[in-house]
Amino acid sequence: MFLDLTAAYDTIWRTGLLLKLSWALPSSATKTIGTLLSNRWFRVHLGQSKSKWTRQTNGLPQGSVLAPTLFNLYTNYLPETTSWKFIYADDICLETQASDLNILDKTLNEDVPKL
């Protein structure tokens, strides 16, 4: 089963990401990444209209060379599943084997909500 995470980079919980990074990186590196992710603002342009500036509290910067690596580090700690997980950027493939189609269906239906 293939899953494509919609707006995956936009939904990263930054506090959780920094916590996970702190487990593996020196505090100076974690603080630097935290600084890069903080104090980000955006607004939407639609035709001649522009929205108010809004603070971005979650997510990763679009187009950043660091965003894919940070996303992979964040998703490296996905919950355990019965199925095998193959992950590339924001795409996830679940693979499982069984001699019965009902068992395959049951396994995948139990694993998808965990992600």
Biopython code that builds the backbone (N, CA, C, O; Angstrom):
import numpy as np
from Bio.PDB.StructureBuilder import StructureBuilder

atoms = [
    (1, "MET", "N", (0.846, -1.155, 0.000)),
    (1, "MET", "CA", (0.000, 0.000, 0.000)),
    (1, "MET", "C", (0.901, 1.230, 0.000)),
    (1, "MET", "O", (1.862, 1.307, 0.765)),
    (2, "PHE", "N", (0.580, 2.192, -0.867)),
    (2, "PHE", "CA", (1.352, 3.426, -0.953)),
    (2, "PHE", "C", (0.569, 4.576, -0.331)),
    (2, "PHE", "O", (-0.625, 4.735, -0.584)),
    (3, "LEU", "N", (1.249, 5.373, 0.481)),
    (3, "LEU", "CA", (0.646, 6.536, 1.124)),
    (3, "LEU", "C", (1.429, 7.771, 0.723)),
    (3, "LEU", "O", (2.660, 7.774, 0.761)),
    (4, "ASP", "N", (0.724, 8.810, 0.342)),
    (4, "ASP", "CA", (1.359, 10.096, 0.058)),
    (4, "ASP", "C", (0.855, 11.067, 1.104)),
    (4, "ASP", "O", (-0.337, 11.371, 1.146)),
    (5, "LEU", "N", (1.736, 11.550, 1.937)),
    (5, "LEU", "CA", (1.344, 12.440, 3.025)),
    (5, "LEU", "C", (1.084, 13.843, 2.487)),
    (5, "LEU", "O", (2.007, 14.526, 2.044)),
    (6, "THR", "N", (-0.167, 14.264, 2.529)),
    (6, "THR", "CA", (-0.555, 15.576, 2.030)),
    (6, "THR", "C", (0.014, 16.676, 2.921)),
    (6, "THR", "O", (-0.117, 16.631, 4.144)),
    (7, "ALA", "N", (0.637, 17.649, 2.299)),
    (7, "ALA", "CA", (1.217, 18.798, 3.015)),
    (7, "ALA", "C", (2.132, 18.341, 4.149)),
    (7, "ALA", "O", (2.140, 18.932, 5.229)),
    (8, "ALA", "N", (2.894, 17.291, 3.894)),
    (8, "ALA", "CA", (3.715, 16.680, 4.941)),
    (8, "ALA", "C", (4.689, 17.669, 5.574)),
    (8, "ALA", "O", (4.814, 17.715, 6.798)),
    (9, "TYR", "N", (5.374, 18.452, 4.763)),
    (9, "TYR", "CA", (6.349, 19.391, 5.315)),
    (9, "TYR", "C", (5.670, 20.494, 6.120)),
    (9, "TYR", "O", (6.264, 21.043, 7.049)),
    (10, "ASP", "N", (4.425, 20.820, 5.766)),
    (10, "ASP", "CA", (3.700, 21.896, 6.450)),
    (10, "ASP", "C", (3.182, 21.488, 7.819)),
    (10, "ASP", "O", (2.844, 22.349, 8.632)),
    (11, "THR", "N", (3.114, 20.200, 8.085)),
    (11, "THR", "CA", (2.475, 19.733, 9.318)),
    (11, "THR", "C", (3.458, 19.219, 10.365)),
    (11, "THR", "O", (3.042, 18.722, 11.412)),
    (12, "ILE", "N", (4.738, 19.331, 10.099)),
    (12, "ILE", "CA", (5.734, 18.860, 11.072)),
    (12, "ILE", "C", (5.606, 19.660, 12.365)),
    (12, "ILE", "O", (5.605, 20.891, 12.350)),
    (13, "TRP", "N", (5.500, 18.954, 13.468)),
    (13, "TRP", "CA", (5.446, 19.579, 14.788)),
    (13, "TRP", "C", (6.875, 19.940, 15.173)),
    (13, "TRP", "O", (7.681, 19.059, 15.474)),
    (14, "ARG", "N", (7.187, 21.214, 15.164)),
    (14, "ARG", "CA", (8.572, 21.668, 15.368)),
    (14, "ARG", "C", (9.125, 21.285, 16.731)),
    (14, "ARG", "O", (10.284, 20.885, 16.839)),
    (15, "THR", "N", (8.317, 21.402, 17.763)),
    (15, "THR", "CA", (8.797, 21.044, 19.102)),
    (15, "THR", "C", (9.204, 19.577, 19.141)),
    (15, "THR", "O", (10.237, 19.230, 19.713)),
    (16, "GLY", "N", (8.389, 18.714, 18.529)),
    (16, "GLY", "CA", (8.714, 17.290, 18.469)),
    (16, "GLY", "C", (9.961, 17.027, 17.647)),
    (16, "GLY", "O", (10.779, 16.181, 18.007)),
    (17, "LEU", "N", (10.110, 17.750, 16.539)),
    (17, "LEU", "CA", (11.304, 17.605, 15.706)),
    (17, "LEU", "C", (12.551, 17.975, 16.497)),
    (17, "LEU", "O", (13.541, 17.244, 16.477)),
    (18, "LEU", "N", (12.507, 19.106, 17.192)),
    (18, "LEU", "CA", (13.681, 19.541, 17.961)),
    (18, "LEU", "C", (13.990, 18.575, 19.096)),
    (18, "LEU", "O", (15.156, 18.358, 19.425)),
    (19, "LEU", "N", (12.963, 17.996, 19.693)),
    (19, "LEU", "CA", (13.184, 16.987, 20.733)),
    (19, "LEU", "C", (13.897, 15.772, 20.149)),
    (19, "LEU", "O", (14.862, 15.277, 20.732)),
    (20, "LYS", "N", (13.429, 15.294, 19.005)),
    (20, "LYS", "CA", (14.066, 14.135, 18.363)),
    (20, "LYS", "C", (15.509, 14.453, 17.964)),
    (20, "LYS", "O", (16.396, 13.612, 18.108)),
    (21, "LEU", "N", (15.737, 15.664, 17.464)),
    (21, "LEU", "CA", (17.098, 16.055, 17.086)),
    (21, "LEU", "C", (18.011, 16.119, 18.303)),
    (21, "LEU", "O", (19.197, 15.804, 18.213)),
    (22, "SER", "N", (17.454, 16.530, 19.445)),
    (22, "SER", "CA", (18.278, 16.645, 20.659)),
    (22, "SER", "C", (18.779, 15.294, 21.150)),
    (22, "SER", "O", (19.762, 15.228, 21.887)),
    (23, "TRP", "N", (18.114, 14.220, 20.749)),
    (23, "TRP", "CA", (18.560, 12.877, 21.137)),
    (23, "TRP", "C", (19.843, 12.483, 20.413)),
    (23, "TRP", "O", (20.612, 11.663, 20.914)),
    (24, "ALA", "N", (20.080, 13.067, 19.232)),
    (24, "ALA", "CA", (21.198, 12.623, 18.406)),
    (24, "ALA", "C", (22.234, 13.705, 18.117)),
    (24, "ALA", "O", (23.356, 13.388, 17.722)),
    (25, "LEU", "N", (21.883, 14.967, 18.304)),
    (25, "LEU", "CA", (22.788, 16.053, 17.937)),
    (25, "LEU", "C", (23.238, 16.833, 19.165)),
    (25, "LEU", "O", (22.554, 16.831, 20.189)),
    (26, "PRO", "N", (24.384, 17.498, 19.068)),
    (26, "PRO", "CA", (24.801, 18.383, 20.159)),
    (26, "PRO", "C", (23.773, 19.510, 20.341)),
    (26, "PRO", "O", (23.089, 19.889, 19.391)),
    (27, "SER", "N", (23.674, 20.029, 21.542)),
    (27, "SER", "CA", (22.674, 21.071, 21.818)),
    (27, "SER", "C", (22.888, 22.305, 20.942)),
    (27, "SER", "O", (21.924, 22.981, 20.583)),
    (28, "SER", "N", (24.137, 22.603, 20.598)),
    (28, "SER", "CA", (24.390, 23.773, 19.741)),
    (28, "SER", "C", (23.766, 23.590, 18.354)),
    (28, "SER", "O", (23.235, 24.545, 17.787)),
    (29, "ALA", "N", (23.824, 22.380, 17.807)),
    (29, "ALA", "CA", (23.220, 22.111, 16.497)),
    (29, "ALA", "C", (21.700, 22.187, 16.576)),
    (29, "ALA", "O", (21.051, 22.743, 15.690)),
    (30, "THR", "N", (21.140, 21.624, 17.645)),
    (30, "THR", "CA", (19.688, 21.666, 17.822)),
    (30, "THR", "C", (19.208, 23.106, 17.964)),
    (30, "THR", "O", (18.183, 23.478, 17.393)),
    (31, "LYS", "N", (19.944, 23.916, 18.723)),
    (31, "LYS", "CA", (19.575, 25.330, 18.899)),
    (31, "LYS", "C", (19.659, 26.085, 17.576)),
    (31, "LYS", "O", (18.803, 26.919, 17.282)),
    (32, "THR", "N", (20.686, 25.797, 16.781)),
    (32, "THR", "CA", (20.835, 26.466, 15.489)),
    (32, "THR", "C", (19.665, 26.132, 14.574)),
    (32, "THR", "O", (19.104, 27.021, 13.933)),
    (33, "ILE", "N", (19.296, 24.863, 14.510)),
    (33, "ILE", "CA", (18.159, 24.455, 13.680)),
    (33, "ILE", "C", (16.870, 25.081, 14.211)),
    (33, "ILE", "O", (16.026, 25.524, 13.432)),
    (34, "GLY", "N", (16.721, 25.117, 15.531)),
    (34, "GLY", "CA", (15.554, 25.762, 16.127)),
    (34, "GLY", "C", (15.456, 27.229, 15.736)),
    (34, "GLY", "O", (14.367, 27.735, 15.463)),
    (35, "THR", "N", (16.592, 27.908, 15.710)),
    (35, "THR", "CA", (16.621, 29.318, 15.308)),
    (35, "THR", "C", (16.223, 29.472, 13.844)),
    (35, "THR", "O", (15.489, 30.396, 13.492)),
    (36, "LEU", "N", (16.706, 28.570, 12.992)),
    (36, "LEU", "CA", (16.354, 28.628, 11.569)),
    (36, "LEU", "C", (14.853, 28.435, 11.347)),
    (36, "LEU", "O", (14.282, 28.996, 10.411)),
    (37, "LEU", "N", (14.223, 27.643, 12.206)),
    (37, "LEU", "CA", (12.798, 27.342, 12.042)),
    (37, "LEU", "C", (11.887, 28.352, 12.735)),
    (37, "LEU", "O", (10.685, 28.385, 12.471)),
    (38, "SER", "N", (12.445, 29.166, 13.609)),
    (38, "SER", "CA", (11.596, 30.081, 14.382)),
    (38, "SER", "C", (11.435, 31.431, 13.684)),
    (38, "SER", "O", (12.154, 31.763, 12.742)),
    (39, "ASN", "N", (10.473, 32.184, 14.178)),
    (39, "ASN", "CA", (10.197, 33.536, 13.697)),
    (39, "ASN", "C", (9.972, 33.586, 12.190)),
    (39, "ASN", "O", (10.501, 34.462, 11.506)),
    (40, "ARG", "N", (9.189, 32.647, 11.680)),
    (40, "ARG", "CA", (8.845, 32.620, 10.257)),
    (40, "ARG", "C", (7.413, 33.116, 10.088)),
    (40, "ARG", "O", (6.521, 32.763, 10.859)),
    (41, "TRP", "N", (7.214, 33.940, 9.064)),
    (41, "TRP", "CA", (5.915, 34.543, 8.802)),
    (41, "TRP", "C", (5.531, 34.303, 7.343)),
    (41, "TRP", "O", (6.398, 34.119, 6.489)),
    (42, "PHE", "N", (4.228, 34.304, 7.065)),
    (42, "PHE", "CA", (3.772, 34.143, 5.689)),
    (42, "PHE", "C", (2.476, 34.911, 5.476)),
    (42, "PHE", "O", (1.790, 35.287, 6.427)),
    (43, "ARG", "N", (2.159, 35.133, 4.209)),
    (43, "ARG", "CA", (0.842, 35.638, 3.839)),
    (43, "ARG", "C", (0.505, 35.084, 2.469)),
    (43, "ARG", "O", (1.387, 34.685, 1.709)),
    (44, "VAL", "N", (-0.769, 35.066, 2.169)),
    (44, "VAL", "CA", (-1.264, 34.477, 0.929)),
    (44, "VAL", "C", (-1.652, 35.591, -0.039)),
    (44, "VAL", "O", (-2.333, 36.545, 0.337)),
    (45, "HIS", "N", (-1.211, 35.458, -1.285)),
    (45, "HIS", "CA", (-1.592, 36.378, -2.359)),
    (45, "HIS", "C", (-2.580, 35.636, -3.254)),
    (45, "HIS", "O", (-2.286, 34.540, -3.732)),
    (46, "LEU", "N", (-3.734, 36.224, -3.478)),
    (46, "LEU", "CA", (-4.740, 35.641, -4.372)),
    (46, "LEU", "C", (-5.254, 36.761, -5.263)),
    (46, "LEU", "O", (-6.045, 37.599, -4.831)),
    (47, "GLY", "N", (-4.799, 36.766, -6.503)),
    (47, "GLY", "CA", (-5.143, 37.869, -7.395)),
    (47, "GLY", "C", (-4.551, 39.159, -6.857)),
    (47, "GLY", "O", (-3.347, 39.250, -6.620)),
    (48, "GLN", "N", (-5.402, 40.154, -6.667)),
    (48, "GLN", "CA", (-4.958, 41.440, -6.126)),
    (48, "GLN", "C", (-5.023, 41.482, -4.599)),
    (48, "GLN", "O", (-4.564, 42.444, -3.983)),
    (49, "SER", "N", (-5.589, 40.447, -3.992)),
    (49, "SER", "CA", (-5.769, 40.423, -2.533)),
    (49, "SER", "C", (-4.575, 39.784, -1.837)),
    (49, "SER", "O", (-3.917, 38.891, -2.371)),
    (50, "LYS", "N", (-4.320, 40.275, -0.628)),
    (50, "LYS", "CA", (-3.258, 39.714, 0.211)),
    (50, "LYS", "C", (-3.808, 39.530, 1.617)),
    (50, "LYS", "O", (-4.512, 40.394, 2.140)),
    (51, "SER", "N", (-3.482, 38.403, 2.216)),
    (51, "SER", "CA", (-3.917, 38.156, 3.591)),
    (51, "SER", "C", (-3.022, 38.914, 4.568)),
    (51, "SER", "O", (-2.010, 39.499, 4.183)),
    (52, "LYS", "N", (-3.417, 38.890, 5.844)),
    (52, "LYS", "CA", (-2.561, 39.453, 6.892)),
    (52, "LYS", "C", (-1.344, 38.537, 7.058)),
    (52, "LYS", "O", (-1.402, 37.350, 6.740)),
    (53, "TRP", "N", (-0.258, 39.099, 7.552)),
    (53, "TRP", "CA", (0.909, 38.290, 7.887)),
    (53, "TRP", "C", (0.545, 37.394, 9.064)),
    (53, "TRP", "O", (-0.071, 37.843, 10.030)),
    (54, "THR", "N", (0.930, 36.121, 8.974)),
    (54, "THR", "CA", (0.623, 35.137, 10.013)),
    (54, "THR", "C", (1.903, 34.411, 10.391)),
    (54, "THR", "O", (2.710, 34.051, 9.533)),
    (55, "ARG", "N", (2.073, 34.204, 11.682)),
    (55, "ARG", "CA", (3.257, 33.484, 12.164)),
    (55, "ARG", "C", (3.097, 31.994, 11.850)),
    (55, "ARG", "O", (2.039, 31.416, 12.096)),
    (56, "GLN", "N", (4.142, 31.380, 11.310)),
    (56, "GLN", "CA", (4.142, 29.948, 11.019)),
    (56, "GLN", "C", (4.738, 29.232, 12.222)),
    (56, "GLN", "O", (5.918, 29.399, 12.530)),
    (57, "THR", "N", (3.917, 28.432, 12.903)),
    (57, "THR", "CA", (4.373, 27.776, 14.131)),
    (57, "THR", "C", (4.747, 26.317, 13.927)),
    (57, "THR", "O", (5.409, 25.726, 14.779)),
    (58, "ASN", "N", (4.340, 25.734, 12.822)),
    (58, "ASN", "CA", (4.696, 24.351, 12.512)),
    (58, "ASN", "C", (5.185, 24.274, 11.079)),
    (58, "ASN", "O", (5.045, 25.226, 10.311)),
    (59, "GLY", "N", (5.751, 23.147, 10.729)),
    (59, "GLY", "CA", (6.176, 22.942, 9.359)),
    (59, "GLY", "C", (7.636, 23.287, 9.130)),
    (59, "GLY", "O", (8.330, 23.817, 9.998)),
    (60, "LEU", "N", (8.065, 22.962, 7.929)),
    (60, "LEU", "CA", (9.440, 23.211, 7.499)),
    (60, "LEU", "C", (9.421, 24.194, 6.339)),
    (60, "LEU", "O", (8.445, 24.236, 5.590)),
    (61, "PRO", "N", (10.475, 24.985, 6.173)),
    (61, "PRO", "CA", (10.506, 25.958, 5.078)),
    (61, "PRO", "C", (10.456, 25.267, 3.710)),
    (61, "PRO", "O", (11.253, 24.373, 3.428)),
    (62, "GLN", "N", (9.520, 25.688, 2.877)),
    (62, "GLN", "CA", (9.405, 25.127, 1.530)),
    (62, "GLN", "C", (10.624, 25.513, 0.703)),
    (62, "GLN", "O", (11.045, 26.670, 0.718)),
    (63, "GLY", "N", (11.187, 24.559, -0.011)),
    (63, "GLY", "CA", (12.331, 24.829, -0.870)),
    (63, "GLY", "C", (13.669, 24.835, -0.157)),
    (63, "GLY", "O", (14.710, 24.979, -0.799)),
    (64, "SER", "N", (13.661, 24.681, 1.148)),
    (64, "SER", "CA", (14.909, 24.663, 1.903)),
    (64, "SER", "C", (15.665, 23.365, 1.622)),
    (64, "SER", "O", (15.062, 22.295, 1.552)),
    (65, "VAL", "N", (16.980, 23.463, 1.462)),
    (65, "VAL", "CA", (17.770, 22.251, 1.232)),
    (65, "VAL", "C", (17.801, 21.373, 2.481)),
    (65, "VAL", "O", (18.064, 20.174, 2.391)),
    (66, "LEU", "N", (17.535, 21.964, 3.636)),
    (66, "LEU", "CA", (17.548, 21.224, 4.894)),
    (66, "LEU", "C", (16.220, 20.503, 5.172)),
    (66, "LEU", "O", (16.193, 19.531, 5.927)),
    (67, "ALA", "N", (15.124, 20.972, 4.570)),
    (67, "ALA", "CA", (13.788, 20.436, 4.867)),
    (67, "ALA", "C", (13.665, 18.924, 4.629)),
    (67, "ALA", "O", (13.143, 18.235, 5.505)),
    (68, "PRO", "N", (14.118, 18.368, 3.493)),
    (68, "PRO", "CA", (13.978, 16.917, 3.305)),
    (68, "PRO", "C", (14.725, 16.100, 4.359)),
    (68, "PRO", "O", (14.227, 15.074, 4.823)),
    (69, "THR", "N", (15.915, 16.556, 4.734)),
    (69, "THR", "CA", (16.681, 15.839, 5.758)),
    (69, "THR", "C", (15.978, 15.907, 7.102)),
    (69, "THR", "O", (15.879, 14.897, 7.799)),
    (70, "LEU", "N", (15.488, 17.082, 7.476)),
    (70, "LEU", "CA", (14.763, 17.219, 8.742)),
    (70, "LEU", "C", (13.490, 16.378, 8.734)),
    (70, "LEU", "O", (13.141, 15.770, 9.746)),
    (71, "PHE", "N", (12.797, 16.341, 7.599)),
    (71, "PHE", "CA", (11.588, 15.524, 7.491)),
    (71, "PHE", "C", (11.924, 14.048, 7.684)),
    (71, "PHE", "O", (11.221, 13.337, 8.402)),
    (72, "ASN", "N", (13.002, 13.588, 7.041)),
    (72, "ASN", "CA", (13.401, 12.183, 7.181)),
    (72, "ASN", "C", (13.790, 11.852, 8.617)),
    (72, "ASN", "O", (13.460, 10.774, 9.111)),
    (73, "LEU", "N", (14.480, 12.756, 9.289)),
    (73, "LEU", "CA", (14.833, 12.522, 10.694)),
    (73, "LEU", "C", (13.580, 12.471, 11.563)),
    (73, "LEU", "O", (13.499, 11.664, 12.489)),
    (74, "TYR", "N", (12.609, 13.322, 11.271)),
    (74, "TYR", "CA", (11.354, 13.350, 12.034)),
    (74, "TYR", "C", (10.576, 12.046, 11.844)),
    (74, "TYR", "O", (10.064, 11.478, 12.809)),
    (75, "THR", "N", (10.488, 11.574, 10.595)),
    (75, "THR", "CA", (9.706, 10.363, 10.316)),
    (75, "THR", "C", (10.482, 9.084, 10.600)),
    (75, "THR", "O", (9.914, 7.994, 10.532)),
    (76, "ASN", "N", (11.754, 9.195, 10.913)),
    (76, "ASN", "CA", (12.546, 8.012, 11.246)),
    (76, "ASN", "C", (12.006, 7.315, 12.489)),
    (76, "ASN", "O", (12.255, 6.128, 12.699)),
    (77, "TYR", "N", (11.276, 8.045, 13.298)),
    (77, "TYR", "CA", (10.744, 7.501, 14.550)),
    (77, "TYR", "C", (9.252, 7.216, 14.454)),
    (77, "TYR", "O", (8.514, 7.443, 15.413)),
    (78, "LEU", "N", (8.805, 6.723, 13.310)),
    (78, "LEU", "CA", (7.394, 6.353, 13.165)),
    (78, "LEU", "C", (7.085, 5.155, 14.056)),
    (78, "LEU", "O", (7.970, 4.346, 14.336)),
    (79, "PRO", "N", (5.839, 5.036, 14.504)),
    (79, "PRO", "CA", (5.472, 3.897, 15.357)),
    (79, "PRO", "C", (5.714, 2.555, 14.665)),
    (79, "PRO", "O", (5.724, 2.459, 13.438)),
    (80, "GLU", "N", (5.906, 1.535, 15.480)),
    (80, "GLU", "CA", (6.092, 0.184, 14.960)),
    (80, "GLU", "C", (4.813, -0.296, 14.278)),
    (80, "GLU", "O", (3.705, -0.011, 14.733)),
    (81, "THR", "N", (4.986, -1.019, 13.196)),
    (81, "THR", "CA", (3.864, -1.622, 12.477)),
    (81, "THR", "C", (4.195, -3.078, 12.199)),
    (81, "THR", "O", (5.358, -3.481, 12.223)),
    (82, "THR", "N", (3.163, -3.857, 11.934)),
    (82, "THR", "CA", (3.371, -5.249, 11.537)),
    (82, "THR", "C", (3.960, -5.293, 10.130)),
    (82, "THR", "O", (4.807, -6.134, 9.831)),
    (83, "SER", "N", (3.506, -4.381, 9.269)),
    (83, "SER", "CA", (3.986, -4.309, 7.890)),
    (83, "SER", "C", (5.380, -3.698, 7.847)),
    (83, "SER", "O", (5.786, -2.975, 8.757)),
    (84, "TRP", "N", (6.104, -4.001, 6.775)),
    (84, "TRP", "CA", (7.386, -3.346, 6.545)),
    (84, "TRP", "C", (7.110, -1.949, 6.016)),
    (84, "TRP", "O", (6.174, -1.743, 5.244)),
    (85, "LYS", "N", (7.930, -0.983, 6.436)),
    (85, "LYS", "CA", (7.782, 0.396, 5.976)),
    (85, "LYS", "C", (8.968, 0.760, 5.090)),
    (85, "LYS", "O", (10.123, 0.501, 5.428)),
    (86, "PHE", "N", (8.655, 1.364, 3.952)),
    (86, "PHE", "CA", (9.665, 1.932, 3.070)),
    (86, "PHE", "C", (9.306, 3.400, 2.901)),
    (86, "PHE", "O", (8.196, 3.725, 2.480)),
    (87, "ILE", "N", (10.239, 4.290, 3.227)),
    (87, "ILE", "CA", (9.936, 5.715, 3.246)),
    (87, "ILE", "C", (10.917, 6.455, 2.341)),
    (87, "ILE", "O", (12.128, 6.246, 2.412)),
    (88, "TYR", "N", (10.379, 7.310, 1.501)),
    (88, "TYR", "CA", (11.192, 8.222, 0.695)),
    (88, "TYR", "C", (10.493, 9.579, 0.707)),
    (88, "TYR", "O", (9.378, 9.716, 0.205)),
    (89, "ALA", "N", (11.152, 10.567, 1.277)),
    (89, "ALA", "CA", (10.573, 11.909, 1.438)),
    (89, "ALA", "C", (9.210, 11.777, 2.098)),
    (89, "ALA", "O", (9.121, 11.237, 3.201)),
    (90, "ASP", "N", (8.135, 12.255, 1.455)),
    (90, "ASP", "CA", (6.818, 12.193, 2.087)),
    (90, "ASP", "C", (5.961, 11.047, 1.553)),
    (90, "ASP", "O", (4.738, 11.070, 1.693)),
    (91, "ASP", "N", (6.591, 10.055, 0.950)),
    (91, "ASP", "CA", (5.884, 8.870, 0.459)),
    (91, "ASP", "C", (6.234, 7.673, 1.338)),
    (91, "ASP", "O", (7.397, 7.448, 1.672)),
    (92, "ILE", "N", (5.213, 6.916, 1.702)),
    (92, "ILE", "CA", (5.408, 5.729, 2.542)),
    (92, "ILE", "C", (4.776, 4.538, 1.843)),
    (92, "ILE", "O", (3.657, 4.623, 1.337)),
    (93, "CYS", "N", (5.494, 3.438, 1.821)),
    (93, "CYS", "CA", (4.967, 2.186, 1.287)),
    (93, "CYS", "C", (4.912, 1.173, 2.424)),
    (93, "CYS", "O", (5.904, 0.951, 3.119)),
    (94, "LEU", "N", (3.753, 0.565, 2.606)),
    (94, "LEU", "CA", (3.612, -0.527, 3.567)),
    (94, "LEU", "C", (3.542, -1.826, 2.788)),
    (94, "LEU", "O", (2.796, -1.936, 1.814)),
    (95, "GLU", "N", (4.317, -2.805, 3.216)),
    (95, "GLU", "CA", (4.311, -4.110, 2.554)),
    (95, "GLU", "C", (4.103, -5.181, 3.607)),
    (95, "GLU", "O", (4.714, -5.161, 4.675)),
    (96, "THR", "N", (3.232, -6.106, 3.282)),
    (96, "THR", "CA", (2.993, -7.223, 4.191)),
    (96, "THR", "C", (2.736, -8.483, 3.381)),
    (96, "THR", "O", (2.421, -8.411, 2.193)),
    (97, "GLN", "N", (2.868, -9.626, 4.019)),
    (97, "GLN", "CA", (2.635, -10.912, 3.361)),
    (97, "GLN", "C", (1.680, -11.740, 4.196)),
    (97, "GLN", "O", (1.725, -11.719, 5.426)),
    (98, "ALA", "N", (0.821, -12.466, 3.511)),
    (98, "ALA", "CA", (-0.081, -13.396, 4.191)),
    (98, "ALA", "C", (-0.640, -14.351, 3.153)),
    (98, "ALA", "O", (-0.667, -14.048, 1.960)),
    (99, "SER", "N", (-1.081, -15.493, 3.617)),
    (99, "SER", "CA", (-1.647, -16.492, 2.708)),
    (99, "SER", "C", (-3.132, -16.248, 2.456)),
    (99, "SER", "O", (-3.743, -16.926, 1.629)),
    (100, "ASP", "N", (-3.708, -15.289, 3.162)),
    (100, "ASP", "CA", (-5.141, -15.030, 3.064)),
    (100, "ASP", "C", (-5.365, -13.531, 2.860)),
    (100, "ASP", "O", (-4.771, -12.711, 3.560)),
    (101, "LEU", "N", (-6.216, -13.178, 1.907)),
    (101, "LEU", "CA", (-6.497, -11.780, 1.604)),
    (101, "LEU", "C", (-7.103, -11.047, 2.801)),
    (101, "LEU", "O", (-6.826, -9.864, 3.001)),
    (102, "ASN", "N", (-7.916, -11.724, 3.590)),
    (102, "ASN", "CA", (-8.525, -11.101, 4.772)),
    (102, "ASN", "C", (-7.465, -10.707, 5.804)),
    (102, "ASN", "O", (-7.590, -9.676, 6.464)),
    (103, "ILE", "N", (-6.426, -11.525, 5.938)),
    (103, "ILE", "CA", (-5.342, -11.209, 6.874)),
    (103, "ILE", "C", (-4.558, -9.996, 6.369)),
    (103, "ILE", "O", (-4.190, -9.120, 7.152)),
    (104, "LEU", "N", (-4.303, -9.950, 5.050)),
    (104, "LEU", "CA", (-3.627, -8.785, 4.472)),
    (104, "LEU", "C", (-4.423, -7.513, 4.751)),
    (104, "LEU", "O", (-3.873, -6.500, 5.184)),
    (105, "ASP", "N", (-5.720, -7.586, 4.494)),
    (105, "ASP", "CA", (-6.598, -6.440, 4.703)),
    (105, "ASP", "C", (-6.588, -6.004, 6.169)),
    (105, "ASP", "O", (-6.494, -4.813, 6.464)),
    (106, "LYS", "N", (-6.683, -6.955, 7.071)),
    (106, "LYS", "CA", (-6.704, -6.666, 8.508)),
    (106, "LYS", "C", (-5.389, -6.012, 8.947)),
    (106, "LYS", "O", (-5.397, -5.023, 9.680)),
    (107, "THR", "N", (-4.270, -6.564, 8.499)),
    (107, "THR", "CA", (-2.956, -6.040, 8.881)),
    (107, "THR", "C", (-2.776, -4.602, 8.412)),
    (107, "THR", "O", (-2.370, -3.738, 9.189)),
    (108, "LEU", "N", (-3.079, -4.344, 7.141)),
    (108, "LEU", "CA", (-2.912, -2.989, 6.614)),
    (108, "LEU", "C", (-3.872, -2.006, 7.280)),
    (108, "LEU", "O", (-3.498, -0.867, 7.560)),
    (109, "ASN", "N", (-5.107, -2.441, 7.535)),
    (109, "ASN", "CA", (-6.079, -1.560, 8.193)),
    (109, "ASN", "C", (-5.699, -1.258, 9.641)),
    (109, "ASN", "O", (-6.104, -0.228, 10.180)),
    (110, "GLU", "N", (-4.937, -2.127, 10.269)),
    (110, "GLU", "CA", (-4.440, -1.858, 11.624)),
    (110, "GLU", "C", (-3.209, -0.950, 11.590)),
    (110, "GLU", "O", (-3.007, -0.139, 12.494)),
    (111, "ASP", "N", (-2.385, -1.086, 10.543)),
    (111, "ASP", "CA", (-1.129, -0.336, 10.480)),
    (111, "ASP", "C", (-1.296, 1.112, 10.015)),
    (111, "ASP", "O", (-0.611, 2.002, 10.521)),
    (112, "VAL", "N", (-2.188, 1.358, 9.068)),
    (112, "VAL", "CA", (-2.335, 2.717, 8.522)),
    (112, "VAL", "C", (-2.653, 3.755, 9.599)),
    (112, "VAL", "O", (-2.016, 4.809, 9.609)),
    (113, "PRO", "N", (-3.606, 3.514, 10.509)),
    (113, "PRO", "CA", (-3.889, 4.539, 11.536)),
    (113, "PRO", "C", (-2.707, 4.820, 12.472)),
    (113, "PRO", "O", (-2.651, 5.888, 13.081)),
    (114, "LYS", "N", (-1.784, 3.900, 12.592)),
    (114, "LYS", "CA", (-0.619, 4.112, 13.457)),
    (114, "LYS", "C", (0.301, 5.197, 12.905)),
    (114, "LYS", "O", (1.045, 5.842, 13.644)),
    (115, "LEU", "N", (0.231, 5.381, 11.590)),
    (115, "LEU", "CA", (1.128, 6.345, 10.954)),
    (115, "LEU", "C", (0.527, 7.728, 10.995)),
    (115, "LEU", "O", (1.135, 8.680, 10.507)),
]
sb = StructureBuilder()
sb.init_structure("model")
sb.init_model(0)
sb.init_chain("A")
sb.init_seg("    ")
for serial, (resi, resn, name, xyz) in enumerate(atoms, 1):
    if name == "N":
        sb.init_residue(resn, " ", resi, " ")
    sb.init_atom(name, np.array(xyz, "f"), 0.0, 1.0, " ", f" {name:<3s}", serial, name[0])
structure = sb.get_structure()
